[in-house]
Amino acid sequence: MSAVFLMLMGLGAMALGYFIYSKFICEKIFQVDPNFRTPAHQLQDGVDYVPTNKYILWGHHFTSVAGAAPILGPAIAVIWGWVPAFLWVVFGTIFFAGVHDAGAIWASSRNKARSIGALTGDIVGNRARSIFMIVIFLVLLMVNAVFAVVIANQLINFPSATLPVWGAIVVALIIGQLIYRKIIGLLMVTILGVTALYGMIYLGPMLPFSLPTETVLGLTDRQSWIVLLFVYAAIASLLPVWALLQPRDYINGIQLFIGLGLLYGAVLLASPDVVAPAFNSDVPEGTPSIIPLLFVTIACGAISGFHGLVASGTTSKQLDKEPDLRFVGYFGAVGEGALALAAIIAVSAGFATLADWQAIYHNFGEGGVAAFTRGGANILEQGLGLDTVMAQTLLTVMVVLFAGTTMDTGLRLQRYIFQEWGSIYRIGWMQKTLPATLLAVGCCLLLAFGAGGDGAGGMLIWPLFGTTNQLLAGLTLLVITVMLVKLGRPMWYTLAPLLFLLCMTTLGLLIQLKSFYDKGDWFLFTLDLVILAAAILVILEASSALTKQIKANKAAVSKP
């Protein structure tokens, strides 16, 4: 089968989802109001609350949620065959991710842009809020610590990507000034920014840069990169969103969409055959069951709880007009679905033969970013004639920029968590920006170096990311569902995805619990048990709140 068929079917279905289904959800279910005064206007402070052009905000939201995970997850999950991965990405984007992302922005915007964790206290209850915020903190800790490792490894393996990756920060700072001070129009800013980024990608192979491989100040090259990344993320977290976060995410979003366009264009021109099996009946020994692990392995690209954190943590604080949430939230999810689809095509059709594919996928967990870079580079070389180094640099920059923008936003969100805890428990110093940022960075570095020694400590708890992340998505849908019930609106469009996710995630946690027990991994076993207990407690609390609200609605209707 030609990969062109997968591309056209997948992108076509997602386009229909945006133009038809998202319109119905936003207009009939969320009932967005163009006259509603958003928190960006109500609480405008020029730092976090800033009314933002919907195209720039889309860039922020899309690149913040689309880290390395929508590449990593699908590139691993094809070990079960490309058909299950393809179906979950396409239908998950349309009926799960888009509704979840837009709904989280809507729920937060209607409640003074409070995070989904803090919002749980009002919607469900204080006990649920306390548990929920711990789950959120764990997810952010995993994302920040692990993505730092992913970026560091890519910069070490592909020195040609160093110039464009760090140069993108300088470009973003300049663009931020041009946009905020209205020196030139958005179109010209976009053209100049994208030209500068691709110019650096072109120069990258000519000017490769690596840190010394020998120890410097007691740190290896990977450890040094990780420390530098957290220093940068801390500074980015302290700056006003318009100065770096918004322009970096926007210009990266445009550049990354162009990168996706080049990859899809190469697929059209090269028309490579899919060599991976549609359904893999000969999976390697030790590969877990496809159900429920497929729906946990592919999170970002189908639905991800991290999206709800971004949607309610930073995006809702910048929403100019409420109807913009359809483009920003739902279309942002479509953008990530398109990236996940590209990853599936790259690792399914980017190899010459089935034997070449099997040489990569000989164990569960193999493939990932390396398979995407290799397979995608082969397609770019065949379709567009790019040389291997240039193609690999282009794809590596895509991966690192996605991961980097996610890390920027993730650390800012972790700072918000500490500030919200300071507000809830009346700890004055914790509510301040600088101390909260230092706490966030300190926790990440403690996990990175305390648990791993070499800076890769985040990988220790990474096996629990998928289930914890999907649990978070289910709980976010739960808050949205309770809000809809309170407003007397149809709930099944969020309740059905919620029930499916909670079922798959709980089953996944139980399977992992047994696996950790069999391996004697008592640390992960205990952490899994804590997360499972937290999930059950929040589900019981939310079920009680939902039942009470449904009964209250029925009682109100039955009154004469």
ABEGO torsion letter per residue (X at the ends): XBAAAAAAAAAAAAAAAAAAAAAAAAAAAAGBBAABBBAAAAABAGAABBBBBAAAAAAAAAAAABBAAAAAAAAAAAAAEAAAAAAAAAAAAAAAAAAAAAAAAAAAAAAGGBBAAAAAAAAAEAAAAAAAAAAAAAAAAAAAAAAAAAAAAAAAABAAAAAAAAAAAAAAAAAAAAAAAGABBAAAAAAAAAAAAAAAAAAAAABBBBBBABBBGGBBAAAAAAAAAAAAAAAAAABBAAAAAAAAAAAAAAAAAAAAAAAAAAAAAAGBBBABBABBABBBBGBBBAOAAAAAABBBGABBAAAAAAAAAAAAAABABAAAAAAAAAAAAAAAAAAAAAAAAAAAAABABAAAAAAABABBGBEEAAAAAAAAAAAAAAAAGBBAAAAAAAAAAAAAAAAAAAAAAAAAAAAAAAAAAAAAAGBAAAABAAAAAAAAAAAAAAAAAAAAGAGAAAAAAAAAAAAAAAAAAAAAAAAAAAAAAAAGBBAAAAAAAAAAAAAAAAAAAAAAAAAAAAAGBAAAAAAAAAAAAAAAAAAAAAAAAAAAAAAAAAAAAABX
